[in-house]
Amino acid sequence: MTAIEVQGLHKAYGDRKVVDGVSFDVGEGEIFGILGPNGAGKTTTVECVAGLRTPDEGLVRVCGYDPVAQRAEVTRVLGVQLQESELQAKLTVREALDLYASFYERPADRQELAERLGLLPHLRTRFGKLSGGQKQRLFIALALIGNPRVVVLDELTTGLDPRARREAWSLVESVRAGGVTVLLVTHFMEEAQRLCDRIAVIDRGRVAALDTPDGLIGRSSTAKEISFAARTPLDPADLRALPGAAGVETREGRTVVHGTDETVDAFVSLLARRGVTAGQLRVSDATLDDAFLDLTGADLR
């Protein structure tokens, strides 16, 4: 079953095209990531999915409903945590949960939801006194209070310290484990690689690539990185001539070869033929950072 369908989505503000023909679908039970730099069109895309903006062209469906024409139906199946969310500073966690629960005919059990998200000790705490991580927990709870089938989390961990960010990741995984489909918008590569089943890389308003994290990395021409400190120097020209080699550089006194699995095999054979010992040899997989740079020609940051 398809939880979210987006086909040929276009959105412009005046003469500036923000979303330019974006298409993807999200299966039920997926954590689907939208990854890209600031200003790439990620938030506008999910705002169209949530019915907060009307597309100029294209089709958007959430559990089969049109977010604009069937707003009431979409509200019942979709929960949203927006990129910039605030509550009144004096509102307590309990009051926020009670208020949002009142918007739905069959809300989730507030006590159970608070316990699940680690908010029970903070029910009497005012919003203005919560830490960044606690506020994010609350916003996730408010997105889930209506028992949605799909939840949109937009830049969930922006501004959080590394520990709070990892706690938020665990929460996202628990949300999916509860049977909710997650559309996760982020510009953190590590976050996308850790959480997402599939990722749409959006750059300049278009989908530059769509695949699993491993698939995106595998499509990169630099899927492997070989680094070593050779006691007997190897000719850089020989390294560049290895099958699949995409580049050779020197980094902190070590030689680094970028390539593929085929490059690794050929490199080992080269060492054997030359009788060369490669000290501190390391072979590591490329990351989504490497894949993004290779796929789009631009650094995400």
TADAPE-V341909 format. One record per residue. RES is the residue in one small letter. PSI is psi in degrees with one decimal (999 if undefined). D_LAST is the distance of its C-alpha to the last C-alpha in whole Angstrom. Layout:
((RES/PSI/D_LAST) (RES/PSI/D_LAST))
//
This chain:
((m/144.1/35) (t/124.3/32) (a/-40.6/30) (i/134.5/28) (e/126.2/28) (v/123.6/26) (q/121.9/28) (g/41.7/27) (l/129.0/25) (h/139.5/25) (k/127.4/24) (a/152.0/24) (y/103.2/24) (g/-126.3/27) (d/-1.4/25) (r/115.6/22) (k/118.4/21) (v/-41.1/19) (v/125.4/20) (d/74.7/21) (g/36.6/23) (v/133.5/22) (s/135.1/24) (f/164.7/24) (d/151.7/26) (v/122.7/26) (g/153.9/29) (e/135.1/31) (g/-0.2/30) (e/153.5/26) (i/108.0/23) (f/125.7/21) (g/142.4/17) (i/116.1/15) (l/139.7/12) (g/167.9/9) (p/166.8/6) (n/136.6/8) (g/8.3/11) (a/-16.3/12) (g/8.7/15) (k/-52.1/15) (t/-39.4/17) (t/-39.3/19) (t/-49.0/20) (v/-26.4/21) (e/-32.3/23) (c/-39.0/25) (v/-39.3/25) (a/-5.1/27) (g/11.1/29) (l/-19.6/27) (r/147.8/27) (t/123.2/29) (p/148.6/28) (d/-37.3/29) (e/161.1/30) (g/172.3/29) (l/134.0/30) (v/130.3/29) (r/138.4/31) (v/112.6/31) (c/35.6/34) (g/-6.1/35) (y/147.0/35) (d/118.4/34) (p/-23.4/32) (v/-52.4/33) (a/-27.0/37) (q/52.8/37) (r/-41.9/35) (a/-42.1/38) (e/-41.2/38) (v/-37.9/34) (t/-31.7/34) (r/-22.5/36) (v/-7.5/34) (l/132.0/30) (g/146.0/29) (v/132.4/26) (q/111.0/23) (l/162.8/21) (q/-42.4/18) (e/104.7/20) (s/140.2/23) (e/153.3/26) (l/165.7/30) (q/135.9/33) (a/-30.6/32) (k/-4.9/36) (l/129.0/36) (t/164.2/36) (v/-43.9/35) (r/-43.1/38) (e/-38.6/38) (a/-43.9/35) (l/-42.5/36) (d/-41.4/39) (l/-49.3/38) (y/-33.7/36) (a/-30.2/38) (s/-13.2/41) (f/-10.8/39) (y/148.2/40) (e/-39.9/43) (r/74.1/42) (p/163.1/39) (a/159.8/38) (d/114.0/40) (r/-38.7/39) (q/-44.4/40) (e/-40.8/39) (l/-42.0/35) (a/-39.0/35) (e/-42.5/36) (r/-34.7/34) (l/12.1/31) (g/29.6/32) (l/-5.8/33) (l/-43.0/37) (p/-8.6/37) (h/13.7/35) (l/-32.0/37) (r/1.1/39) (t/135.4/36) (r/149.4/35) (f/-40.8/31) (g/-15.7/31) (k/-3.6/31) (l/148.9/29) (s/170.0/26) (g/-43.9/23) (g/-38.5/23) (q/-36.7/27) (k/-40.7/26) (q/-38.4/23) (r/-42.6/26) (l/-42.4/28) (f/-34.5/26) (i/-43.1/26) (a/-42.4/30) (l/-31.9/30) (a/-24.8/28) (l/-6.2/31) (i/-25.7/34) (g/12.9/35) (n/52.7/35) (p/158.2/33) (r/-23.6/33) (v/139.8/29) (v/136.8/26) (v/124.8/23) (l/108.8/20) (d/112.8/18) (e/52.7/15) (l/-38.7/17) (t/10.4/16) (t/129.5/14) (g/-3.5/15) (l/150.8/17) (d/165.0/18) (p/-38.8/18) (r/-46.4/21) (a/-34.1/21) (r/-43.9/18) (r/-32.7/20) (e/-40.5/23) (a/-37.5/22) (w/-42.5/21) (s/-36.0/25) (l/-41.3/25) (v/-42.6/24) (e/-36.3/26) (s/-32.7/29) (v/-46.0/28) (r/-37.9/28) (a/-23.8/31) (g/5.4/33) (g/10.7/33) (v/133.9/30) (t/136.7/28) (v/126.6/24) (l/109.8/22) (l/120.7/18) (v/128.8/15) (t/161.4/12) (h/15.1/8) (f/115.4/9) (m/-45.9/10) (e/-38.1/13) (e/-47.2/14) (a/-42.0/15) (q/-35.0/16) (r/-40.2/18) (l/-34.2/20) (c/140.4/20) (d/-41.8/23) (r/159.0/21) (i/134.2/17) (a/119.2/17) (v/115.5/14) (i/128.7/14) (d/124.4/12) (r/39.8/14) (g/4.7/16) (r/156.2/17) (v/109.4/17) (a/-29.2/16) (a/152.1/17) (l/118.7/19) (d/178.8/21) (t/161.3/21) (p/-45.3/18) (d/-36.1/21) (g/-40.9/21) (l/-43.0/18) (i/-40.9/18) (g/-27.7/21) (r/-13.6/21) (s/145.1/18) (s/-7.6/20) (t/54.5/19) (a/-16.9/20) (k/148.9/22) (e/121.6/21) (i/123.6/24) (s/142.4/25) (f/163.7/28) (a/99.2/30) (a/133.4/33) (r/-35.2/36) (t/114.3/37) (p/142.3/35) (l/143.8/34) (d/121.5/34) (p/-30.3/30) (a/-36.7/32) (d/-36.7/33) (l/-40.6/30) (r/-23.1/28) (a/-4.8/31) (l/142.7/31) (p/129.7/30) (g/-4.3/27) (a/131.1/25) (a/-7.3/22) (g/153.1/22) (v/134.0/23) (e/164.6/22) (t/128.0/23) (r/113.3/21) (e/45.1/23) (g/3.3/26) (r/147.8/26) (t/133.5/26) (v/126.6/23) (v/126.6/23) (h/132.2/21) (g/-144.7/23) (t/-176.2/25) (d/-37.6/27) (e/-36.5/30) (t/-41.1/28) (v/-47.5/29) (d/-43.7/33) (a/-34.0/33) (f/-44.1/32) (v/-41.2/34) (s/-39.1/37) (l/-42.7/36) (l/-43.2/37) (a/-43.0/40) (r/-38.6/41) (r/-9.6/41) (g/32.3/42) (v/136.8/38) (t/123.3/37) (a/105.1/33) (g/147.2/33) (q/42.7/30) (l/131.3/29) (r/135.4/26) (v/118.9/25) (s/151.9/22) (d/151.4/20) (a/162.7/17) (t/175.2/14) (l/-29.2/12) (d/-48.1/9) (d/-43.1/12) (a/-42.6/13) (f/-44.5/10) (l/-39.9/10) (d/-37.3/14) (l/-34.0/14) (t/-14.3/12) (g/14.8/12) (a/146.9/9) (d/134.1/5) (l/-38.5/4) (r/999/0))
//
